């Protein structure tokens, strides 16, 4: 899956203070917090130092993710959230509005209309919804999602004609 390729510096091997020193010397680096159990407060302090952070949607509550996203914006960086379908559409809209880039795919089970609304809120928060197409949505649905502001990775199983039509709308 595409999201397995989204990685950064593994935070599970370092303490919070070691990470803060590393981030201070290399602002804007990507920290992968998916494999450890750092508290939201540790992530907030690291984000305020300027680290981009990757998390799964099941790791923290909606409100914790909003606080980490706001700490990221204070630090001039971004929170990257991988959507597995555990959070409601409205929770993702609020998190996206806080400036979080959201990565979703067919496995999250979101409808075209949910994805459109999430994409609009991410756009309003100066972030982006990145959707990986697995072939379950129609080409017209993907076009409408793209028009709403999402970036779409199109499945290789689609015909060349479909890919051309979708990409023309993304334009």
C-alpha positions as CSV (number, residue, x, y, z in Angstrom):
1,X,0.0,0.0,0.0
2,X,1.1,3.6,-0.7
3,X,1.1,4.6,3.0
4,X,3.7,2.0,3.9
5,X,6.1,4.1,1.8
6,X,5.3,7.2,3.9
7,X,8.0,7.1,6.5
8,X,10.4,9.3,8.4
9,X,12.8,9.1,11.3
10,X,11.6,6.4,13.7
11,X,10.7,8.0,17.0
12,X,10.4,4.8,19.0
13,X,14.1,4.5,19.6
14,X,14.7,8.0,21.1
15,X,13.5,9.8,24.2
16,X,11.5,13.0,23.9
17,X,14.5,15.2,24.9
18,X,16.8,13.5,22.3
19,X,14.2,14.0,19.7
20,X,13.8,17.7,20.6
21,X,17.6,18.2,20.2
22,X,17.6,16.4,16.9
23,X,14.7,18.4,15.6
24,X,16.2,21.7,16.7
25,X,19.3,20.9,14.6
26,X,17.3,19.7,11.6
27,X,14.0,21.7,11.4
28,X,11.3,20.3,9.1
29,X,12.4,16.6,9.4
30,X,9.8,13.9,9.2
31,X,9.2,11.9,12.3
32,X,7.3,8.6,12.1
33,X,5.4,8.2,15.3
34,X,3.3,5.2,14.2
35,X,5.4,2.6,16.1
36,X,5.7,4.1,19.5
37,X,3.5,5.2,22.3
38,X,4.5,8.8,22.8
39,X,1.9,10.8,24.7
40,X,0.1,13.6,22.8
41,X,2.0,16.1,25.0
42,X,5.4,14.7,24.0
43,X,4.3,15.0,20.3
44,X,3.1,18.6,20.9
45,X,6.5,19.6,22.4
46,X,8.4,17.9,19.5
47,X,6.0,19.5,16.9
48,X,6.6,23.0,18.4
49,X,10.3,22.5,17.7
50,X,9.5,22.1,14.0
51,X,9.1,18.4,13.2
52,X,6.6,17.0,10.7
53,X,4.9,14.0,12.3
54,X,3.2,10.9,10.9
55,X,0.5,9.2,12.9
56,X,-2.3,6.6,12.4
57,X,-5.9,7.7,13.1
58,X,-6.4,5.1,15.8
59,X,-3.4,6.2,17.9
60,X,-4.9,9.3,19.4
61,X,-8.3,10.9,20.1
62,X,-9.7,13.5,17.7
63,X,-9.0,16.2,20.2
64,X,-5.5,15.1,20.8
65,X,-4.9,15.1,17.1
66,X,-6.3,18.7,16.8
67,X,-3.9,19.8,19.6
68,X,-0.9,18.2,17.9
69,X,-1.9,19.7,14.6
70,X,-2.1,23.2,16.2
71,X,1.3,22.6,17.8
72,X,2.6,21.7,14.3
73,X,1.3,24.9,12.8
74,X,3.0,26.9,15.7
75,X,6.2,25.1,14.8
76,X,5.9,25.7,11.1
77,X,5.4,22.0,10.2
78,X,2.6,19.6,9.4
79,X,0.8,16.6,11.0
80,X,0.3,13.7,8.5
81,X,-2.6,11.5,9.4
82,X,-3.2,8.1,7.9
83,X,-7.0,7.4,7.7
84,X,-8.0,3.8,8.3
85,X,-11.7,4.6,8.8
86,X,-11.5,4.8,12.6
87,X,-12.5,8.4,12.9
88,X,-15.8,9.9,11.8
89,X,-16.0,12.1,8.7
90,X,-16.7,15.1,11.0
91,X,-13.6,14.4,13.1
92,X,-11.5,14.3,10.0
93,X,-13.0,17.5,8.8
94,X,-12.0,19.3,12.0
95,X,-8.5,17.7,12.0
96,X,-8.0,18.7,8.4
97,X,-9.2,22.3,9.1
98,X,-6.5,22.4,11.8
99,X,-3.9,22.0,9.0
100,X,-3.4,18.2,8.9
101,X,-2.7,16.4,5.7
102,X,-4.8,13.3,5.5
103,X,-3.9,10.2,3.6
104,X,-6.9,7.9,2.7
105,X,-7.7,5.0,0.4
106,X,-10.5,2.6,-0.4
107,X,-9.7,0.6,2.7
108,X,-11.0,3.4,4.9
109,X,-14.5,2.8,3.4
110,X,-15.3,6.5,2.8
111,X,-17.9,7.6,0.3
112,X,-17.3,10.0,-2.5
113,X,-19.3,12.7,-0.6
114,X,-17.4,12.2,2.6
115,X,-14.1,12.5,0.7
116,X,-15.2,15.7,-1.0
117,X,-16.2,17.4,2.3
118,X,-12.9,16.2,4.0
119,X,-10.9,17.5,1.0
120,X,-12.6,20.9,1.2
121,X,-11.8,21.3,4.9
122,X,-8.2,20.2,4.4
123,X,-7.9,22.9,1.7
124,X,-9.4,25.5,4.1
125,X,-6.8,24.5,6.6
126,X,-3.9,24.9,4.1
127,X,-3.5,21.1,4.0
128,X,-4.5,18.4,1.6
129,X,-6.4,15.1,1.3
130,X,-4.3,12.6,-0.6
131,X,-6.4,9.7,-1.8
132,X,-5.1,6.4,-3.2
133,X,-7.5,4.9,-5.6
134,X,-8.0,1.2,-5.4
135,X,-10.6,1.0,-8.2
136,X,-13.7,1.1,-6.0
137,X,-14.9,4.6,-6.9
138,X,-16.1,5.6,-10.4
139,X,-14.0,7.9,-12.6
140,X,-16.6,10.6,-12.1
141,X,-16.4,10.3,-8.4
142,X,-12.7,10.7,-8.5
143,X,-13.0,13.7,-10.7
144,X,-15.4,15.4,-8.2
145,X,-13.1,14.5,-5.3
146,X,-10.2,16.1,-7.2
147,X,-12.2,19.2,-8.0
148,X,-12.8,19.5,-4.2
149,X,-9.0,19.9,-3.7
150,X,-7.7,16.4,-3.2
151,X,-4.7,14.8,-4.8
152,X,-5.4,11.4,-6.2
153,X,-3.1,8.5,-6.9
154,X,-4.9,6.5,-9.6
155,X,-4.8,2.7,-9.6
156,X,-2.8,1.1,-12.3
157,X,-5.7,-1.3,-13.0
158,X,-7.7,1.6,-14.6
159,X,-7.8,1.9,-18.4
160,X,-5.7,4.5,-20.1
161,X,-8.8,6.2,-21.2
162,X,-10.1,6.5,-17.6
163,X,-6.8,7.7,-16.3
164,X,-6.7,10.4,-19.0
165,X,-10.2,11.6,-18.2
166,X,-9.5,11.7,-14.5
167,X,-6.2,13.5,-14.8
168,X,-7.7,16.1,-17.2
169,X,-10.0,17.2,-14.4
170,X,-7.2,17.3,-11.9
171,X,-5.4,19.6,-14.2
